Amino acid sequence: MTETKSLSFELNPDMIAVLRQEFDVAKLAEKLAAATAGKKRKDIEAAGKQICSEYGRDLIRRSLQLGEEYPDRTYEVLKAIIDKTDGYYKFALLPQRFLEIAYLSTLDINTLPVVENNAFRLIYRIADCSAFKTIKEKAGEEVANLLPCRHACLTALETLHQDLDIDAIIGMEASIVKDGYCQFAARRP
């Protein structure tokens, strides 16, 4: 008789708890508040970009590490499909998985709203962003409306594709301040 390995299709709750603790959005907002208090717009933007870019890079790299350490059935199926198609589906299925790990672990959302996912584009939207709200609460509306948090999302998306060795053009298509949601895209060159 062969032994079967039972895997869940859900993200591992221990992995989510580790990421939630290590990348607590409230701590990010407090760090932003301390770094931007009493500063001019130019200095606020520079500090916000540095702090949030580091956060995004570190979050996605930790998500990649833990995603490998805590595989689920969905990930096993994705890897099999990618192997079977000589890597054709690596973009954008694989990046979506690690983005889901990062966002579901740190934001108060249950799903990552994916607008488009195919061999040419990965586009997702964050409408009710707890990070933006927390930054507004802790660092103030002026700081929040400059969207320093966009650097976390853009850097995470860029770092993810670099670390997975996938060429992609990264961009932001909408912002919560202007459009009521942020929308990010990775496109094949």
RAQUI-V455177 format. One line per field, one symbol per residue. phi: phi as a letter, one per 40 degrees, with the letter a starting at -180 (. if undefined). burial: 1 if it has 16 or more other ideal C-beta (glycine too) atoms within 10 Angstrom, else 0. A space follows every 50 residues. Layout:
# RAQUI-V455177
phi->???
burial->???
This chain:
# RAQUI-V455177
phi->.ccbbcbcccccccccccccccbcccccccccdccbdgccddcccccccc ccccdccccccccccccccbcbcdcccdccccccbfgdcdcbccdddccc dccccbbcbbaccccaaacbabbbbbcbcccdccccccbhcdcdccfccd cccccccccdccccfbcacbabbabcccbgabbbbbbcc
burial->00000000001100110110001010011011001100000001101110 11101111111111011001010110010001000000111111111111 11111110000100001000111111001011111101100011011111 111111111110000101010001010000011111100
